[in-house]
Structures are given as C-alpha cells and as structure tokens.
Amino acid sequence: MTDELAGPVIELASVSKQYVASGSLVMALDSVSLVINAGDLAVVLGPSGAGKTTLLNLVAGLEKPTKGEVKVLGNDLARSDENSVSSFRCANIGFVFQSYNLVSTLTAGENVELMMELAGWQNFERNEKLTRELVGMVGLEDRMSHLPSQLSGGEQQRIAIARALANDPPLVLADEPTGNLDRGTGQAMQKLLRQLNEEVGQTFVIVTHDREFAAHMDRAISLVDGKVSAA
C-alpha cells in the first residue's frame, strides 16, 4: 500500500471558480485557501450549491480555477496541461463518485481491477491478488463475480471505494459517499472510511452535507456560498 507521506497533500491559495449560467456569472468558489495534510481524514461540509463538488473537481484536476493556485502533492494542477493532469490523476488520486459510476458490464472484481490496468499495471497475477485483498477489505469478497445490478446501493458504494484504492493513490476524494444510502448503511460506510484511513494510510477528502457524518471525521471544513468559514 501507499508509502508514508509527510506535509501538505493539498494546497489551495486564493482559489476562485466562476461559471456562466443562464447568462449570469456565478461564483462557485470565492478566494478559498486551505491546506490538507498527509493522513488527514477531512470533510468539506456545506449545503447544496455551496461549492463542495467544484472544490473536489479542482483538486482532482477535472476543472481549472478561474484564478488562484491548486497544488496537489506539490504539482500545480492549475498550470498543467490536460495530458499531464490526466496522467498525474491516474497515478495519484482515487475518486469515489456519488453515483458509483461502476461499469455495468463488468463484475465487482473486474471494476476494481480495471483501475490497475488503466494505471498501466501489467502484472496480472499481482493485480488479481490485490483486487481480492481490496474487495475483501471492504467486506465483499463473496460478491466478486456479481455485476453492479446484482449489488445493493451500499455494496456498490463499497466496490467504488475499493476501486478508488486500486491504484494505491496517496489521495482519495469522495463525493457524498453516503448520499444515496440509508442511515444504517451510511454509518457503516463512515466506519469503513475511518478504518481505511487508519490501516491503509491514504489521505481522504470527503464532501458531504451530512453533519452527523462529518462529526465522526478528524477535520471539518465548512463551505458556505463558495467561501471557507472555518478550516
């Protein structure tokens, strides 16, 4: 699993992001500055429309800021070209989507192993072994051969987390990982994320509107109207 890191993993300096929607200028993020350190289990907390997903997308290099500096593991994503950012993201960032985004024609195990192949890992015996370890880590080894349609929402989310860990990234980003889950499954997911953070060592940044979920994480960053109110 990932080597120990020290110091900042994410550094945002005076980051703003503007969109044009229906002919009007929308400020999704407004001069946001924050630092996430290695090993943090952090949540970005705020209501819908606060700018949480925009913040996550900037850190993942899926979008570029209108102004400001976005550094991830020392790499300035705001000033890097798309090919460089894509290669960097594939090697260093795991992403857990709210809607899971599992490939419907692949089994649970194949969905996880796919990320290793995309990362260029060609040792297929090693990939298969690691896939079993990751799926076992999220408690679903007996569901390895099931298609996403044969899994519950909670099971699909667990596979999505295993997939996000598949390229052994130092940073894992999660967009509302409990948003589509019932209360009990959401609580189990919260415990799983903490366990993975402690045992595997990745830095986690999770966006959510769920204050109860946020209360069980190590650090909460409040985002309101595109501004950080506490960090």
VEXLUMBA-472661 format. One line per 10 residues: number of its first residue (from 1); their letters; for each residue z, x, y of N, C-alpha, C, O. Coordinates in steps of 0.001 Angstrom, whole numbers. Atoms other than C-alpha are relative to their C-alpha. Example, Ala and Ser with C-alpha at 12.3 -4.5 7.8 and 13.67 -1.06 7.14 Angstrom:
REM residues 2
1> as> 0:890:-1190:7800:12300:-4500:0:900:1200:665:1936:1181  -60:-820:-1190:7140:13670:-1060:730:-770:1090:899:-261:2198
REM end
This chain:
REM residues 231
1> mtdelagpvi> 0:831:-1189:0:0:0:0:871:1247:-18:2100:1171  239:-707:-1247:-218:909:3648:1051:1064:273:2226:886:-46  -915:-1077:-350:1310:4169:4869:879:-427:1150:535:-1332:1911  -907:284:-1099:4252:4125:7242:-637:404:1326:-1206:1489:1440  474:-291:-1336:3236:3957:10895:1201:-16:937:2256:-564:616  -1048:29:-1011:5301:4518:13994:-648:-238:1350:-1806:117:1571  508:220:-1343:4914:3448:17598:-799:-1274:120:-806:-2094:-798  731:1246:-258:2705:751:19105:-1194:-194:-938:-1961:735:-1190  1206:402:748:170:-1047:16919:-942:-754:938:-2160:-589:871  782:772:-969:-976:-3407:19705:528:287:1398:1734:253:1641
11> elasvskqyv> -358:-200:-1405:-1018:-2634:23428:-980:-797:864:-2171:-486:906  801:774:-938:-2303:-5217:25908:473:318:1411:1669:262:1699  -339:-350:-1375:-2429:-4214:29569:-807:-870:961:-2023:-723:1077  603:876:-1023:-3141:-6872:32242:-1267:-677:-515:-2312:-644:135  1160:618:656:-5462:-8777:29901:-181:-1435:480:746:-2244:434  382:1369:-367:-7230:-11879:31208:-1263:-380:-753:-2112:462:-1047  1205:518:652:-9802:-14064:29498:-375:-1325:638:426:-2259:675  502:1214:-648:-11898:-16673:31282:-1163:-571:-794:-1958:164:-1380  1111:714:602:-14256:-19288:29878:-568:-976:1028:108:-1372:1977  574:1100:-766:-16635:-21732:31459:-111:-1186:-942:-799:-1114:-1961
21> asgslvmald> 8:1210:822:-16079:-25219:30032:-318:-1197:888:360:-1452:1884  421:1187:-766:-17861:-28327:31302:-206:328:1480:123:-467:2360  299:-399:-1367:-18911:-26426:34398:1173:526:789:1022:885:1957  -1201:-483:-691:-15359:-25364:35258:485:1301:-624:305:1534:-1819  -548:-1263:470:-13715:-21963:34978:1399:-234:-560:2266:-784:119  -1292:169:671:-10815:-21944:32505:608:1376:-247:-36:2252:-825  -718:-1248:218:-8251:-19135:32479:829:-135:-1266:1929:-687:-1238  -709:118:1283:-7238:-18884:28819:1180:951:-74:2236:597:-597  -1084:-975:-94:-5150:-15740:29365:9:566:1406:-1043:813:1995  -131:-407:-1398:-3822:-14566:32699:930:1212:113:2153:1072:121
31> svslvinagd> -746:-1253:-224:-2750:-10909:33124:1118:198:-1014:2270:428:-646  -986:-158:1066:-993:-10642:29770:171:1477:-329:-808:2187:-564  -338:-1353:434:755:-7358:28991:1104:-95:-1043:2114:-763:-823  -1041:-33:1027:2712:-6756:25789:-289:1128:-981:-1406:1639:-1065  89:-1044:1017:3366:-4217:23058:598:-528:-1296:1688:-1100:-1296  -498:316:1331:3746:-4866:19325:119:1316:-754:-854:2063:-868  -232:-1270:684:5272:-2001:17379:-195:-107:-1505:-173:-1197:-2076  189:-54:1446:4700:-906:13804:1175:-634:-718:2332:-361:-397  -1030:646:792:6603:-3036:11315:545:-1283:587:1370:-1944:-43  -466:1248:-616:7168:-5940:13724:-442:-1210:-816:-1535:-1225:-1382
41> lavvlgpsga> 339:1325:526:7232:-9467:12330:118:-936:1195:1171:-1526:1438  -34:656:-1308:6289:-11184:15573:-795:-1292:-17:-1808:-1409:-706  748:1231:-186:5229:-14683:16518:-353:-163:1468:406:233:2353  394:428:-1339:3324:-15859:19569:147:-1512:2:-582:-2220:-693  -408:1405:39:4821:-19258:20311:-475:-722:1254:-343:-209:2365  420:786:-1143:3378:-21950:22519:-713:-1261:-423:-1124:-1382:-1577  677:1269:316:1832:-25426:22697:-1511:199:-137:-2038:1269:165  1458:-36:65:-1812:-26225:22041:-568:257:1394:-99:-312:2380  619:-317:-1274:-4005:-24795:24779:696:1087:789:313:1379:1921  -757:-1034:-716:-1513:-22060:25683:-736:1333:50:-415:2191:872
51> gkttllnlva> 738:-1261:53:-3989:-19288:24790:325:835:-1224:-79:1995:-1303  -452:-753:1168:-2485:-18270:21438:-1162:523:-836:-1220:1710:-1158  1123:-423:845:-5692:-18215:19407:-903:971:744:-1447:1895:140  781:-951:-793:-7543:-16491:22250:624:1388:-76:-82:2383:-242  -709:-1278:95:-4901:-13761:22198:-244:647:-1360:-517:1844:-1439  218:-530:1342:-5267:-13366:18437:-1434:510:-161:-1661:1568:-749  1402:-402:109:-9062:-13209:18691:-285:1290:756:-1109:2093:316  182:-1245:-750:-8863:-10464:21325:564:1182:-775:-44:2251:-820  -611:-1076:788:-6527:-8401:19155:-856:327:-1221:-933:1483:-1636  867:-204:1168:-8886:-8879:16196:-1363:552:383:-2148:923:-489
61> glekptkgev> 1315:-467:-432:-11850:-7801:18298:-1093:-1024:-176:-2276:-690:-114  996:1065:138:-13551:-11158:17762:-519:-452:1361:-1601:-1032:1457  415:263:-1372:-13717:-11608:21540:398:1197:855:1234:2010:460  -346:-1054:-948:-13584:-9264:24520:644:-624:1234:287:-1736:1623  -655:551:-1185:-11341:-9735:27555:-926:-1:1206:-1856:802:1283  716:-15:-1267:-12728:-10623:30967:401:1232:803:-421:1857:1473  -489:-1258:-576:-10548:-7801:32259:1246:436:-739:1869:-353:-1450  -1184:-527:658:-7757:-5575:31034:-342:864:-1195:-1511:1050:-1533  140:-953:1100:-7207:-3234:28107:643:-540:-1265:1792:-984:-1252  -501:420:1311:-6816:-4152:24440:-82:1195:-932:-1172:1602:-1332
71> kvlgndlars> -29:-1129:916:-5713:-1263:22245:699:-422:-1288:1791:-989:-1272  -567:265:1316:-5110:-1655:18530:-51:1300:-779:-1121:1873:-981  -96:-1286:689:-3901:1393:16625:-670:1110:808:-1296:2014:254  538:-1017:-898:-4964:3429:19650:-1463:-148:334:-1991:633:1125  1429:219:-249:-8533:2080:19652:-184:-1042:1091:396:-2126:1031  256:904:-1124:-9781:467:22861:-1118:-964:-393:-2300:-657:-239  991:955:504:-11498:-2630:21451:-835:-600:1121:-1981:-989:898  725:607:-1114:-12492:-3919:24897:-1223:821:393:-2180:285:951  1087:-883:-418:-14772:-931:25421:-812:546:-1176:-1616:1464:-1008  733:-438:1186:-16106:-507:21885:-1145:-951:-285:-1058:-2141:17
81> densvssfrc> 1138:857:331:-19472:-1792:20684:305:-831:-1243:1252:-545:-1976  -269:966:1067:-19712:-4621:18147:54:648:-1374:916:294:-2179  13:-647:1313:-20567:-2386:15166:1276:796:-232:1850:764:-1321  -1229:-784:120:-17623:-94:15844:1205:-906:-212:2070:-619:-1039  -1123:938:130:-15244:-3037:16258:1:-639:-1381:1058:-796:-1992  95:634:1313:-16515:-4680:13067:485:939:-1103:1224:525:-1997  -433:-984:993:-16010:-1506:11037:1501:235:89:2185:339:-929  -1437:-199:-205:-12567:-989:12558:791:-1172:-551:1797:-978:-1234  -699:1199:454:-11528:-4588:11846:26:-65:-1530:1058:-391:-2118  93:77:1455:-12701:-4428:8229:969:967:-670:1496:679:-1745
91> anigfvfqsy> -862:-1022:586:-10636:-1295:7606:1476:-161:360:2345:322:-366  -1359:-60:-530:-7510:-2070:9612:701:-1332:251:1908:-1352:490  -593:1287:-366:-6949:-5806:10179:-240:-1034:-1092:-1365:-1213:-1559  124:1156:874:-6247:-8670:7814:184:-1255:843:1028:-1283:1739  -48:1210:-824:-6803:-12176:9199:221:-1208:-904:-528:-1432:-1855  -290:1235:731:-5254:-15395:7875:-388:-1168:894:239:-1401:1927  510:1112:-796:-7181:-18406:9168:796:-1271:-280:1266:-1493:-1396  -722:1258:160:-5521:-21765:9760:-671:-887:-1049:7:-1577:-1810  733:853:940:-8253:-23483:7734:-338:742:-1297:-1196:301:-2062  89:-805:1226:-8004:-20811:4967:-1317:789:-94:-1301:1997:-330
101> nlvstltage> 1314:-655:48:-11786:-20060:5012:-256:736:-1308:-871:1803:-1315  332:-555:1310:-11900:-19340:1286:-1432:-368:-358:-1917:-1433:24  1368:272:446:-15381:-19096:-255:77:-988:-1151:671:-693:-2189  -202:1106:943:-15700:-22361:-2172:-551:273:-1389:-74:-308:-2364  635:-266:1295:-17886:-20946:-4967:636:1165:-749:224:1487:-1863  -700:-1110:648:-15539:-18034:-5752:1381:-432:-433:2005:-1271:218  -1349:286:451:-12326:-18193:-7723:1016:626:956:662:1401:1845  -1061:-575:-837:-8991:-17343:-6134:-24:1522:-69:40:2193:961  41:-1447:165:-9145:-13835:-7560:-1224:613:636:-1132:1662:1273  1239:-529:-577:-12753:-13330:-6508:37:-20:1517:-525:866:2161
111> nvelmmelag> -147:44:-1451:-11910:-14400:-2955:778:1216:511:443:1792:1546  -796:-1159:-395:-9301:-11651:-2784:-791:1290:-193:-817:2148:690  747:-1227:314:-11473:-9005:-4429:-1200:200:924:-1633:1329:1154  1139:-82:-916:-14340:-9815:-2066:314:891:1200:-548:1644:1653  -355:-813:-1158:-12451:-8190:805:-27:1488:-318:-360:2301:544  58:-1406:404:-12195:-4941:-1125:-1443:486:-40:-1745:1607:369  1414:-353:53:-15935:-4958:-1715:-574:140:1407:-1361:1050:1669  483:-82:-1378:-16596:-5647:1989:517:1253:697:-126:1781:1604  -568:-1231:-563:-14347:-2693:2818:-627:1243:-612:-312:2364:-211  704:-1131:605:-16564:-515:633:709:643:-1167:361:1751:-1573
121> wqnfernekl> -727:-552:1142:-14129:-10:-2223:-813:-218:-1272:-1033:-1361:-1672  932:90:1115:-16326:766:-5255:646:186:-1370:-32:79:-2391  -695:-155:1275:-13681:1385:-7931:392:-1387:-503:1462:-1899:-175  -176:1400:366:-13988:-1997:-9595:1213:-219:-898:1850:-1269:-825  -1197:121:848:-11250:-1366:-12185:1254:-13:873:2167:-809:652  -1129:-36:-932:-8834:-453:-9384:71:-1296:804:1151:-1846:1017  31:1242:-781:-9963:-3477:-7351:556:-1173:-790:1316:-1984:-263  -470:1107:835:-9321:-5841:-10243:1508:86:-198:2201:-930:-154  -1443:-188:188:-5862:-4359:-10847:767:-381:1271:1784:-1071:1204  -669:298:-1253:-4922:-4583:-7165:-69:-1491:315:880:-2058:858
131> trelvgmvgl> 122:1445:-212:-6231:-8152:-6976:1081:-747:-759:1716:-1650:-215  -1038:649:799:-3899:-9173:-9799:1384:232:610:2224:-668:610  -1288:-297:-626:-994:-7443:-8045:220:-873:1232:1303:-1424:1425  -134:773:-1230:-1678:-9213:-4748:170:-1486:-280:1014:-2144:330  -119:1421:338:-2186:-12648:-6284:1348:-259:-664:1953:-1310:-450  -1329:128:583:967:-12081:-8338:1087:55:1053:2105:-627:937  -982:-142:-1069:2823:-11070:-5182:216:-1312:745:1320:-1591:1212  -152:1300:-661:2129:-14491:-3665:277:-1116:-1006:238:-2298:-664  -465:945:999:3153:-16157:-6927:-1057:-871:-642:-754:-1969:-1108  1072:864:517:-230:-17414:-8119:-873:679:-1053:-2054:357:-1182
141> edrmshlpsq> 811:-720:986:-1342:-15084:-10906:-606:-951:-1033:-1689:-690:-1556  519:955:979:-1771:-18090:-13212:-1109:-881:574:-1679:-1706:-140  1068:785:-634:-4257:-19581:-10711:-1200:876:365:-2080:443:1109  1046:-973:-344:-6541:-16520:-10516:-1413:-548:-194:-2303:-278:612  1350:442:352:-9507:-18279:-12135:-355:-1368:581:-1418:-1913:281  250:1314:-587:-9224:-21518:-10135:-835:116:1273:-685:1062:2046  753:95:-1244:-11686:-22468:-7417:898:-573:1102:1891:-1235:798  -817:547:-1087:-10300:-23347:-3962:216:-1503:-100:1294:-1999:228  -126:1460:106:-10984:-27046:-4623:1026:-414:-1043:1466:-1564:-1059  -978:293:1037:-8591:-26819:-7581:1409:439:397:2342:350:-401
151> lsggeqqria> -1284:-471:-502:-5751:-25435:-5448:530:-952:1066:-246:-1584:1782  -608:773:-1078:-3298:-27261:-3201:-148:761:1317:-555:1922:1330  74:-660:-1297:-3183:-26508:524:894:1230:68:492:2273:582  -915:-1129:4:-155:-24280:63:-509:1154:-843:-357:2319:-474  560:-1048:869:-1832:-22408:-2790:-1185:682:660:-1325:1902:571  1116:-599:-707:-4992:-21900:-758:487:946:1101:-89:2013:1309  -527:-854:-1055:-2911:-20500:2101:574:1296:-579:441:2359:28  -529:-1199:650:-1182:-18091:-282:-1135:946:-401:-1024:2162:-244  1155:-841:357:-4541:-16862:-1550:-602:617:1259:-1036:1769:1239  516:-537:-1264:-5686:-16466:2066:848:1179:473:322:2142:1032
161> iaralandpp> -873:-1112:-369:-2655:-14251:2685:-259:1197:-905:-339:2329:-429  315:-1097:924:-3362:-12198:-448:-1311:664:396:-1428:1889:363  1294:-551:-429:-6950:-11792:750:153:847:1262:-496:1884:1397  -210:-759:-1236:-5734:-10625:4169:637:1355:-260:492:2277:543  -637:-1266:357:-3751:-7880:2427:-895:889:-857:-540:2032:-1146  800:-654:1034:-6606:-6853:127:-560:1351:413:-741:2222:-437  523:-1299:-443:-7970:-4005:2272:1110:919:493:849:1906:1182  -1185:-787:-353:-4412:-2634:2756:57:285:1499:191:1440:1902  51:-233:-1446:-4508:-3164:6538:1387:247:582:2359:-345:111  -1285:-181:-663:-1719:-1885:8788:407:-1197:856:1578:-1335:1207
171> lvladeptgn> -265:1151:-866:-2008:-5103:10851:-543:-1270:-634:-1696:-1318:-1063  415:1309:507:-2120:-8719:9655:208:-1030:1098:1298:-1136:1659  -39:1060:-999:-2921:-11570:12058:-106:-1345:-707:-926:-1513:-1610  8:1314:650:-2207:-15185:11112:-34:-1096:1059:789:-1113:1975  177:1086:-961:-3373:-18280:13000:569:-1293:-580:-41:-1909:-1454  -663:1229:444:-970:-21209:12467:38:-100:-1531:-494:-1054:-2099  48:-13:1467:-357:-20323:8801:712:-1169:-666:499:-1424:-1851  -669:1168:587:1876:-23380:8297:-504:-1308:608:52:-2372:336  463:1173:-732:-141:-25788:10459:-473:-1139:-872:-353:-2303:-487  524:1048:884:-1683:-27659:7516:910:-265:-1198:500:-915:-2161
181> ldrgtgqamq> -894:100:1147:1357:-27520:5232:1148:-951:272:1544:-1150:1421  -1187:844:-159:4231:-29910:4590:1218:881:255:1145:2103:126  -1182:-750:-427:7734:-28894:5628:489:984:-1072:761:2149:-783  -512:-859:1072:8842:-27542:2244:-900:1183:-268:-428:2308:-431  951:-1084:242:5679:-25529:1687:-27:968:1176:-183:2176:997  -42:-845:-1186:5848:-24264:5263:1196:938:-17:1078:2097:378  -1182:-840:95:9367:-22967:4701:-195:1089:-1050:244:2224:-860  290:-1000:1031:8232:-21217:1524:-953:1062:542:-816:2241:217  940:-936:-594:5375:-19629:3485:708:950:951:403:2142:987  -775:-832:-930:7808:-18377:6139:758:1083:-768:781:2240:-349
191> kllrqlneev> -736:-972:808:9921:-16693:3445:-942:1029:-613:-593:2204:-725  972:-915:586:6810:-15188:1848:-460:1040:1019:-560:2224:697  445:-934:-1032:5629:-13649:5120:1079:1036:293:777:2217:463  -1098:-952:-224:9055:-12098:5697:99:983:-1162:273:2183:-950  -76:-857:1187:9120:-10756:2143:-1109:1054:22:-862:2229:-246  1121:-927:-30:5666:-9204:2517:181:1047:1092:-123:2223:894  -249:-933:-1096:6588:-7658:5852:1017:1072:-417:852:2249:-96  -1049:-935:398:9686:-6058:4333:-433:896:-1157:-118:2086:-1171  322:-744:1212:8202:-4988:984:-1297:803:120:-1407:1897:-433  1307:-654:-82:4626:-4072:1904:-98:871:1244:-755:1912:1223
201> gqtfvivthd> -91:-846:-1180:5271:-2774:5416:-1006:-254:1098:-977:428:2123  947:297:-1063:2419:-4293:7394:680:-606:1223:1746:-1215:1123  -392:686:-1227:2858:-5407:10991:-653:-1375:-11:-1851:-1493:-271  519:1365:-25:2465:-9185:11284:98:-566:1411:1130:-441:2071  -16:781:-1228:1491:-11157:14379:-504:-1389:-362:-1624:-1553:-844  270:1365:447:1564:-14910:13810:35:-923:1206:1002:-907:1966  -41:988:-1075:608:-17620:16276:412:-1348:-582:-12:-1725:-1675  -514:1278:474:2371:-20965:15973:509:-826:1183:810:-291:2250  -679:868:-963:3646:-23959:17906:1338:-473:-563:2059:-1244:71  -1172:457:744:6477:-24402:15377:1213:865:354:1319:2008:-92
211> refaahmdra> -1168:-770:-436:9772:-23321:16973:950:311:-1152:1588:1363:-1159  -876:-260:1146:11698:-23640:13715:-520:1191:-804:251:2049:-1234  618:-1138:692:9249:-21274:12026:258:1284:775:639:2298:191  -172:-1184:-837:9471:-18847:14958:1426:527:-34:1645:1732:90  -1406:-397:-13:13271:-18812:14770:352:920:-1161:1357:1630:-1107  -276:-820:1177:13081:-17078:11381:-763:1326:16:-639:2119:-917  703:-1269:-138:10843:-14238:12564:845:971:826:1858:575:1403  -798:-1018:-688:12079:-10995:14136:-142:-58:1516:786:288:2248  279:-39:-1438:10498:-11450:17554:-904:-1163:363:-1867:-1455:-346  821:1106:-477:9083:-14386:19505:-501:312:1406:265:712:2283
221> islvdgkvsa> 640:-194:-1299:6643:-14072:22404:-475:-1362:462:-1327:-1968:-189  338:1330:-490:6351:-17254:24451:-1214:75:916:-1243:843:1878  1228:42:-788:2910:-18035:25833:-174:-1411:558:-264:-2378:-198  145:1297:-671:2546:-20851:28386:-1074:118:1057:-1008:992:1921  1096:5:-984:-625:-21622:30362:-612:1388:158:-927:1818:1268  668:-1294:-10:-2070:-18246:29404:833:1159:490:316:2263:662  -876:-1071:-470:946:-16246:30597:1169:195:-937:1696:-764:-1502  -1182:-312:789:3700:-14488:28710:1237:-256:846:1398:312:1926  -1210:296:-768:7039:-15928:29800:1201:795:-505:2199:930:203  -1055:-854:526:9200:-13740:27523:-586:806:-1132:-1389:289:-1909
231> a> 526:-846:1065:8473:-10827:25217:1061:989:-460:808:1793:-1357
REM end
